[in-house]
C-alpha cells in the first residue's frame, strides 16, 4: 500500500515514517510539507493513502482533501491532527479516518486496515465492471495471511464467527481471519447464511439438525464440523423453523 505523509512538522513526519517502516505491507512513497504539495505529490506518486495534517501552509488539509477527491484513482485520506474540532469537516470531505496526535501505532494500523479494505473492494468492483456489468455479490472472501491474500470460495464456507475485532471464517481447508464485520457479511450473503447467534452465521446448506447441549441449550449440527454451534434463545425459533423445513 503506497502512502504519502503530508505534515508541515518534520518531527511529525518522522514519527509516522517510523511507524510505517514497521507495518507490514505499508510503503512510504513520499512526504509533503504543504497542502498544495500533498495534492501534487499524491497524483505524481499515485499514492493509495494520504496521511494528512489539517493546519499546513499554502493550503490547509481540508481544502487539500477536497481536491484529492477529484483525483483518479482517488486516494484514501486519513487525517492526523492535533485539533479535535475539525472532525466533522474532515468527514464531510470524505476522510476515511481522523487520528489525533500524538498518533498511536495501533490506531494507525486500524486506519490502514480500513483503507486496505476500501482499496480491495474498489479493485474488485473495477474488475467486475471490466468483465461486464456493475458490482456483483462476491464469489470469494478475501483473507490476509502474513501480508498475503488468501481467497476462500463462498461455497466452501461452513460458518463465520465474530471474535473481538475480527471475523473467523471456517471453511473446508481450515480457518482464516477476515477484516470485515459480521453485519456486513450478513447483509451481502443473507441468502446463503443464517444467523444463529449474535456472533455467528452458518451456511444454510451445511445444516443437519438441532441437538441438546450439556448445559441444556440447543446446538446446531453442521456437515463437516465436529462441534455443535450454540444457538441463542433469540435465534432459536427461526432456526428451528428452518431446520424443520429442510
C-alpha positions in Angstrom: 0.0 0.0 0.0 1.6 3.3 -1.2 1.4 6.0 1.4 2.1 9.7 1.3 2.8 11.6 4.5 1.7 15.3 4.5 2.6 17.4 7.5 4.5 20.7 7.9 6.3 19.4 11.0 9.4 17.3 10.3 9.2 15.5 13.6 5.6 14.5 13.0 6.5 13.2 9.5 9.5 11.3 11.0 7.2 9.7 13.6 4.7 8.5 11.0 7.5 7.3 8.7 9.0 5.2 11.6 5.6 3.6 12.3 5.1 2.8 8.6 8.5 1.2 8.3 7.4 -1.4 11.0 4.0 -2.1 9.5 3.9 -5.0 7.0 2.5 -4.0 3.6 2.9 -0.2 4.2 5.3 1.7 2.0 6.0 5.4 2.4 6.4 6.7 -1.2 6.9 10.4 -0.3 6.4 13.3 2.0 4.8 16.7 1.7 5.1 19.8 3.9 2.1 21.8 2.5 -1.4 21.0 1.4 -0.6 22.0 -2.2 2.5 19.8 -2.3 0.3 16.9 -0.9 -2.1 17.2 -3.8 0.6 17.4 -6.4 2.7 14.5 -5.0 -0.3 12.3 -4.5 -1.1 12.5 -8.2 2.5 12.0 -9.4 3.4 9.2 -6.9 0.0 7.5 -7.4 -0.4 7.3 -3.6 -3.2 5.0 -2.4 -3.3 6.6 1.1 -2.6 10.1 2.2 -1.8 10.8 5.9 -2.9 14.4 6.0 -2.4 17.1 8.7 -5.0 19.9 8.8 -3.1 23.1 9.6 -0.5 23.5 6.9 0.9 26.4 4.9 -0.2 27.4 1.4 -3.3 25.2 1.6 -4.8 23.6 4.6 -5.6 19.9 4.8 -9.4 20.2 4.5 -9.0 22.0 1.1 -6.4 19.5 0.0 -8.7 16.7 0.9 -11.4 18.1 -1.3 -9.0 18.3 -4.2 -7.8 14.8 -3.6 -11.4 13.6 -4.0 -11.2 14.7 -7.7 -8.1 12.6 -8.4 -8.4 9.3 -10.3 -7.8 6.9 -8.7 -8.8 8.7 -5.6 -6.5 8.1 -2.5 -7.9 7.2 0.9 -7.5 10.2 3.2 -6.6 9.7 6.9 -6.3 12.9 8.8 -3.6 13.1 11.5 -4.0 16.3 13.5 -3.8 17.8 17.0 -7.2 19.5 16.6 -10.5 17.7 17.6 -12.8 20.5 16.4 -12.2 19.7 12.7 -13.6 16.2 12.8 -17.0 17.0 11.3 -15.5 19.0 8.4 -13.0 16.2 7.8 -15.7 13.6 7.4 -17.7 16.0 5.2 -14.6 15.9 3.0 -15.0 12.1 2.9 -12.0 11.3 5.1 -11.6 7.6 5.9 -10.4 8.2 9.5 -9.4 11.0 11.9 -6.4 10.4 14.2 -5.4 12.7 17.0 -1.8 13.5 17.7 0.3 12.0 19.1 -0.8 9.2 16.7 -0.6 5.8 18.3 0.8 2.9 16.2 -2.2 0.7 17.0 -4.6 3.3 15.9 -2.7 3.9 12.7 -2.7 0.2 11.9 -6.5 0.1 12.4 -7.0 3.0 10.0 -4.7 1.4 7.4 -6.7 -1.8 7.6 -9.8 0.2 6.8 -8.0 1.7 3.8 -6.9 -1.7 2.6 -10.5 -3.0 2.7 -11.6 0.0 0.8 -8.9 -0.4 -1.9 -9.6 -4.2 -2.1 -13.3 -3.6 -2.7 -12.5 -0.8 -5.3 -10.2 -3.2 -7.2 -12.9 -5.9 -7.2 -15.6 -3.5 -8.5 -13.3 -2.3 -11.2 -12.6 -5.8 -12.3 -16.3 -6.7 -12.4 -17.1 -3.7 -14.4 -14.4 -4.6 -16.9 -15.9 -8.0 -17.2 -19.3 -6.5 -17.8 -22.0 -5.2 -15.5 -21.8 -3.5 -12.2 -20.6 -4.8 -8.8 -22.0 -8.2 -8.0 -22.1 -10.4 -5.0 -18.6 -11.9 -4.4 -17.9 -15.5 -5.1 -14.9 -15.5 -2.7 -13.9 -14.0 0.6 -10.5 -12.4 0.9 -8.4 -13.1 4.0 -4.9 -11.9 4.8 -2.2 -14.4 6.0 1.2 -12.8 6.8 0.6 -10.0 4.4 -0.6 -12.2 1.5 -4.1 -12.5 0.1 -5.9 -15.8 0.5 -9.1 -16.3 -1.5 -11.8 -18.5 0.0 -14.7 -19.7 -2.2 -18.1 -18.9 -0.6 -19.3 -22.4 -1.2 -16.5 -23.8 1.0 -17.5 -21.7 4.0 -19.2 -23.6 6.8 -19.7 -20.8 9.2 -18.5 -17.3 10.3 -17.7 -16.4 13.9 -17.1 -12.9 15.3 -14.2 -12.7 17.7 -13.0 -9.4 19.1 -12.4 -7.1 16.1 -12.2 -9.9 13.6 -14.4 -12.5 12.0 -13.1 -16.0 11.8 -14.2 -17.9 8.6 -14.3 -21.7 9.0 -14.0 -23.4 5.6 -13.1 -26.7 4.0 -9.4 -26.0 4.2 -9.2 -24.6 7.8 -9.9 -21.2 9.2 -8.8 -17.6 8.5 -9.3 -14.1 9.8 -11.3 -11.5 7.9 -11.2 -7.7 8.3 -14.9 -7.5 7.8 -17.8 -7.2 10.2 -20.4 -10.0 10.7 -23.1 -7.5 9.9 -21.6 -6.6 6.5 -21.3 -10.2 5.6 -24.9 -10.9 6.6 -26.1 -8.1 4.5 -24.2 -9.3 1.5 -24.7 -13.0 1.8 -28.0 -13.2 3.7 -29.4 -15.7 1.2 -26.6 -18.1 1.8 -26.0 -17.7 5.6 -28.4 -17.6 8.6 -27.7 -16.0 12.0 -27.8 -18.5 14.9 -26.2 -16.2 17.5 -25.2 -12.6 17.7 -21.7 -13.7 16.9 -22.3 -16.5 14.4 -23.6 -17.0 10.8 -23.8 -20.5 9.3 -24.2 -21.8 5.8 -27.8 -23.0 5.2 -26.7 -25.9 3.0 -24.5 -27.3 5.8 -27.3 -27.5 8.4 -28.0 -31.1 9.6 -30.1 -30.7 12.7 -30.6 -29.4 16.2 -29.3 -31.2 19.3 -29.4 -30.6 23.0 -26.2 -29.3 24.6 -24.9 -30.5 28.0 -25.9 -27.2 29.6 -29.5 -27.5 28.4 -29.2 -25.1 25.5 -29.5 -26.0 21.8 -26.7 -26.6 19.4 -26.7 -26.8 15.6 -25.1 -29.6 13.8 -23.3 -28.7 10.5 -21.9 -31.0 7.9 -18.1 -31.2 8.1 -18.0 -29.5 11.5 -17.2 -31.7 14.5 -18.6 -29.5 17.3 -22.1 -28.2 17.8 -22.6 -24.5 17.4 -24.6 -22.8 20.1 -28.0 -21.3 19.0 -29.1 -18.3 21.1 -32.6 -18.2 22.6 -33.4 -15.2 20.4 -32.5 -17.0 17.2 -33.8 -20.5 18.2 -37.4 -20.1 16.9 -36.3 -19.1 13.4 -33.5 -21.6 13.3 -35.9 -24.4 14.4 -38.3 -23.4 11.7 -35.5 -23.5 9.1 -34.4 -27.0 10.3 -37.9 -28.3 10.1 -38.3 -27.0 6.6 -35.2 -28.8 5.3 
